[in-house]
Amino acid sequence: MQQIKKRQNGELFPYNIFLIGFMGSGKSTVSQWMKKRYGMERIEMDQLIEKRQKMSISEIFRIYGEEYFRSLETDLLVEMQTKRNVVVSCGGGVPMRECNVQEMKKNGKVVLLTAAPQTILERVRNSHDRPLLENHKDVGYISELMEKRRIKYEAAADVRIETDQKDMQEICEEIIEKLQKLEKGECPDAEESAACR
């Protein structure tokens, strides 16, 4: 009962939860659900960057280039050091920079959400605010890009959650369960988690 009260009060973890994963893996939806269910503060990195820059991610890429955008992501992660009990939906490229991973690990746990390439395609098919996929919406290209990022994603992750054919409650409860195992010193993903190596 006390654990449930903690969840309802948004005090489940004394650190931030960083959701990473490929575009369309479910980071935004999961973070929104966790905000509603557990009362956590929620930060959607892409949305916050767009708001501060007063332009879309696509416009930032076109006008200033990808490196500029990546630096904005890093700056935002540095800001997160002053916060706790926040669920952060990270952009798909965030874990590709080692300095970003270091910032996330300082006061948070990194949760990798995964999905099959076909699932990703179905989720992003009608979206036009993903510059890296805009002219490449096919399973082959998505698979190739996912494979390029896989090693970095898995190295950054404390826990890994497959999202295919699961509802939000199942996904979020699995996140909570695995993070609680980490806190107890148990290994949530014996073969997948960097925290267990």
N, C-alpha and C positions, 0 to 999 in steps of 0.2 A: 504493500500500500504506500509506503514511504517513497519507493522508487517511482510509482505512478505520480505522486504529488510533485516530486522533483521534475519529472517530465513536463507536467502541466505548468509548472512555474518557470520553465525554460532554464533549469539549473542542472540538467542532466550531466553536462561535461564542463569542466573549468577551463576549456580551451575552445578554439575555433575548429570547425569542420570544413575542410576544403574539398569540394567535389570536382574531380577532374575526369576527363574522358573525351572521346571524339565528338565532333558536332553531332547533335541528335541522339546522344547516348542517354539523355534524360536529366541532365544536371539542373536545368531551370525548373522543370516540373517537380523533381524531388526536393529541391530547396524550398519551393513554394509550399509543398506539403508539410515539410518539417517545420516551417515557420508557423503554419496553422495548427499543426498537431502538438508541437512541443513548445510553442511560444518563443522560438529563437528569433533573433534578429536575422534578416536575410539580406545579402548583398549579391546582386547580379553584376558581375564585373563589366560585361559588355554594355549593359544599360547605363551603369554609372559613368563609364567613360564617355558614352554618347552624350549623356546629359551635361557633363562638365565641358566637353569639347563643342557642344551645340551642333553636332553633325553625326551622321550615321557612321558605323564602322566602315562601310564601303567607301564613304567619302574620305574618311581619314586615310585609308589605304591609298586611294587615288591621288589625294592632294599631298600627303606627307610621307607615304610609303610605309611598308610593314615594320621596319625597324623602329620608327617613331611610335607606332602603336604598341609594339612589344615593350618599349620603355615605359609607356603609360601603365601597362599591366604591372610591371615590376614596381613602379612607384606606389601603386594602389596596394600591393601586397605588403610593402614596407609600412604603410599606414595601418595595416591590420594588427601590427604589434601592440597597438594601444587598446585593442578590443579583445573580448572573450565571449564565448557562448554565441558566436555568429556562425551561420551556415553560409558559405561562400560558393557561388556557382562560378567556376573559373572558365575562361575562354579555352577553346580546344588546344591552343598553342602554348599555354602557360607553362606546362611541365617541360617544355623543350629547352628552357633556359635553366641551367643548374642553379643560378642565383635565385630564381623564383622558388625552386624546390626548397632551398635553404631557408628562405623567408617563411614559407608555409610551415616548415617543421619547427620553427622557433616557438610558436605558441599554438600549434594545431596538429590535427591528424589529417592525412590525405586519403580520401576515399575514391578509388577508381571505379567508375561506372562503365560497363561494357555492353555492347550489342552487336549482333551480326551485321555485316555490310548491307544485306537486303533490308533489315529493320531500319538501319540508318537512312537508307534511300527513301523508304516509305515515310519516314518522319520529316525529312527535309525537302521532299520533292517540290512542295509549293512555297518554299521559303526563298526570298530573294535578298536576304541580308547576311549571306555567308559567302564572302568574296572568293574564298579558295575553292568553292564548289559550284559557283554560279554557272559556269559553262562546262561542267564535268559531272553532271548528275547521272552517273551510271555505276553499277556495282563494281566493275573492274577498277575504275579510278579510285573509288572510295576504299576498296580493299588495299590498293597499292599505298595510298596515303596512310591508312590505318597501320599497315605493316611498318612503314617508315617511323611511325611514332610509338609503336608498341613497346619497344625496349625502354624508352624514356618514361613512358607512362607507368610501366610495371616497376621500374626502379624507384619511382617517386612514391608509389602507393604503400600505405600502411595496411589497407584492406582492399579487397576487390569484390565487386558486386555485379553479377550478370543481371541485366534488366529485361532480357527477352521474355515475353509471355508471363510477366509478373505485374501485379497491380502496385500502386504506390504504397499501400500499407505494407505489403510483403517486403518491398524494397527497403523502406525506411526502418522497419523492424529488424531486418537483417543487418542494416548499417549499425543500429544501436547495439544489437547483440554482439557483433564482431568487435566494435570499439570497446565494449565492456570487457570482452575477453582480453584485449590488449592491456587494459588497465590492471587486470589481474595477473598479468605476466604470461597469459596463455597465448598460443599462436592461432589466430583466426583462420589463416590460409597457409597451411604448412608448406605448400609448394609454390605459393604465389606472392606472399607478402615479403617485402624487403625487410620489414621489422623482425622477421623470424630468421633471417640469415646471419 
